[in-house]
Amino acid sequence: MFICHKIQSCGSGVAKNIAKILGTTVGYLLGETEEVNIFKDPAMLNRFNDIEKLDPENKKHLLSVVDGFIQALKFKNIAAL
């Protein structure tokens, strides 16, 4: 908790540098996620940024396709058990 409080009170540039040095994300340091490796891949970050810039209708359709694909893969993995 102490680290989270200190990181929240410092500037975003400082928090980003701390996260980079530790090999994690600012969100993880702030306790916003339990996933250490989430969003570490720059290519994935760029994809998410591109998706965020889409108009709401296209964003909705793209996320629907991605969600369907992920669900299909999960079912396939369950069936393989």
C-alpha positions in Angstrom: 0.0 0.0 0.0 2.8 2.4 0.8 4.4 1.9 -2.6 1.0 2.5 -4.3 0.4 5.7 -2.4 3.9 7.0 -3.2 3.6 6.1 -6.9 0.1 7.8 -7.1 1.6 11.0 -5.6 4.5 11.2 -8.1 4.3 12.4 -11.6 3.3 10.1 -14.4 6.8 10.2 -16.0 8.4 9.0 -12.7 5.8 6.3 -12.3 6.4 5.1 -15.9 10.2 5.0 -15.3 9.8 3.0 -12.1 7.5 0.5 -14.0 10.0 0.3 -16.8 12.9 -0.4 -14.5 10.9 -3.1 -12.7 9.7 -4.6 -15.9 6.0 -4.1 -15.2 3.3 -1.5 -15.7 2.1 1.5 -13.8 -1.3 -0.2 -13.4 0.3 -3.2 -11.7 2.3 -0.9 -9.4 -0.8 0.9 -8.4 -2.6 -2.4 -7.7 -5.0 -1.9 -10.6 -4.2 -5.4 -11.9 -2.9 -8.7 -10.6 -1.4 -9.5 -14.0 2.3 -8.6 -14.1 2.8 -9.1 -17.8 -0.3 -7.4 -19.1 0.3 -4.8 -21.7 4.1 -5.3 -21.7 4.1 -6.1 -25.5 4.5 -2.8 -27.4 2.7 -4.2 -30.5 -0.3 -5.1 -28.3 -0.3 -1.7 -26.8 -0.3 -0.1 -30.2 -3.3 -2.4 -31.2 -5.2 -1.3 -28.2 -4.5 2.3 -28.9 -5.7 1.9 -32.5 -8.9 0.2 -31.3 -9.5 2.9 -28.8 -9.4 5.5 -31.7 -12.1 3.7 -33.7 -15.6 5.1 -33.9 -17.9 3.4 -31.4 -19.7 1.3 -34.0 -16.5 -0.2 -35.6 -15.0 -0.7 -32.1 -18.1 -2.6 -31.1 -17.9 -4.9 -34.1 -14.2 -5.5 -33.8 -14.5 -6.4 -30.1 -17.4 -8.7 -30.9 -15.3 -10.6 -33.4 -12.3 -10.8 -31.0 -14.6 -11.9 -28.1 -16.1 -14.6 -30.3 -12.7 -15.9 -31.4 -11.4 -16.0 -27.8 -14.6 -17.9 -26.7 -14.2 -20.4 -29.5 -10.6 -21.0 -28.5 -11.6 -21.5 -24.9 -14.3 -24.1 -25.9 -11.7 -25.8 -28.1 -9.3 -26.1 -25.2 -12.0 -27.4 -22.8 -13.0 -30.0 -25.4 -9.4 -31.1 -25.7 -9.3 -32.0 -22.0 
